[in-house]
Amino acid sequence: MSARRLQRALARSAARAGASVAIERHRAVAWHSATFAGDRHELVLEGRSDPRLDAWLDALDADSVALPGHVLADLRVVARDSDARATRARLEGVTVVTG
């Protein structure tokens, strides 16, 4: 899967919540099981500190991000750091190819 596709989907999801985020780093590693193929993702994103960004991160899960052609099997915020100006979060997720 294109790493850009997941990045755009996350940005759209944040925008729907009234927040703006920039992806600072994205690492995707291919994985395969007996029946599925996909990628494991590690992302770092940053946005202006804002209650809407906090609420989006609090509610963020695989069901809150639309990713046509793929299944976002897992997505979670594993670390978050904020100050008066910016919030940074580290996300981990798994995508599965559906077609």
VMD Tcl script that draws the C-alpha trace (Angstrom):
set ca {
  {0.00 0.00 0.00}
  {1.13 3.49 -0.67}
  {2.27 5.19 2.51}
  {0.91 8.43 1.05}
  {-2.58 6.91 0.89}
  {-2.63 6.30 4.64}
  {-1.15 9.74 5.31}
  {-3.85 11.43 3.22}
  {-6.57 9.37 4.94}
  {-5.30 10.43 8.37}
  {-5.15 14.09 7.31}
  {-8.74 13.89 5.98}
  {-9.94 12.26 9.20}
  {-8.28 14.98 11.29}
  {-9.73 17.71 9.07}
  {-13.24 16.30 9.53}
  {-12.67 16.69 13.27}
  {-11.53 20.30 12.81}
  {-7.83 19.57 13.33}
  {-4.87 19.88 11.01}
  {-1.94 17.46 11.13}
  {1.33 17.02 9.28}
  {3.03 13.66 9.00}
  {6.64 14.05 10.11}
  {7.73 10.45 9.68}
  {6.17 7.29 8.28}
  {7.74 3.87 8.21}
  {5.92 0.97 6.56}
  {7.13 -2.62 6.63}
  {5.51 -5.30 4.48}
  {4.10 -8.35 6.25}
  {2.37 -11.51 5.08}
  {0.41 -14.27 6.73}
  {-0.94 -17.47 5.22}
  {-4.03 -15.63 3.97}
  {-3.29 -11.88 4.05}
  {-0.72 -9.35 2.89}
  {-0.29 -5.82 4.09}
  {1.94 -3.39 5.94}
  {2.78 -2.48 9.51}
  {2.96 1.30 9.92}
  {4.69 3.59 12.38}
  {3.90 7.30 12.00}
  {4.75 10.48 13.81}
  {2.40 13.39 13.27}
  {2.24 16.93 14.57}
  {-0.47 19.54 14.79}
  {-1.13 22.83 16.51}
  {-2.19 22.21 20.10}
  {-5.97 22.40 20.10}
  {-8.78 20.64 21.98}
  {-10.11 19.36 18.62}
  {-6.79 17.64 17.90}
  {-6.80 16.12 21.39}
  {-10.36 14.85 20.89}
  {-9.46 13.38 17.49}
  {-6.43 11.57 18.92}
  {-8.48 10.31 21.88}
  {-11.08 8.80 19.52}
  {-8.69 7.66 16.77}
  {-9.01 4.00 15.85}
  {-9.13 1.87 12.73}
  {-12.85 2.53 12.24}
  {-12.40 6.32 12.14}
  {-10.17 6.38 9.04}
  {-11.57 5.53 5.60}
  {-9.04 3.71 3.43}
  {-10.70 2.47 0.19}
  {-9.17 -0.71 -1.21}
  {-7.56 -1.64 2.09}
  {-8.62 -2.66 5.55}
  {-7.11 -0.67 8.36}
  {-6.97 -3.62 10.72}
  {-5.44 -1.75 13.65}
  {-4.60 1.85 14.49}
  {-3.65 3.27 17.84}
  {-1.92 6.22 19.42}
  {1.05 4.82 21.32}
  {2.61 8.09 22.50}
  {1.64 11.75 22.70}
  {3.44 14.90 23.80}
  {2.02 18.42 23.92}
  {3.13 21.90 24.79}
  {1.42 25.27 24.32}
  {2.21 25.34 20.59}
  {2.21 21.79 19.25}
  {1.05 18.26 19.85}
  {3.06 15.32 18.52}
  {1.74 11.77 18.44}
  {3.19 8.42 17.45}
  {0.78 6.02 15.80}
  {1.04 2.34 14.95}
  {-1.26 0.51 12.56}
  {-1.72 -2.42 10.25}
  {-3.23 -2.33 6.77}
  {-4.42 -5.34 4.78}
  {-4.86 -5.38 1.01}
  {-8.42 -6.35 0.05}
  {-8.16 -6.76 -3.68}
}
mol new
graphics top color blue
foreach p $ca { graphics top sphere $p radius 0.5 }
foreach p [lrange $ca 0 end-1] q [lrange $ca 1 end] { graphics top cylinder $p $q radius 0.2 }
display resetview
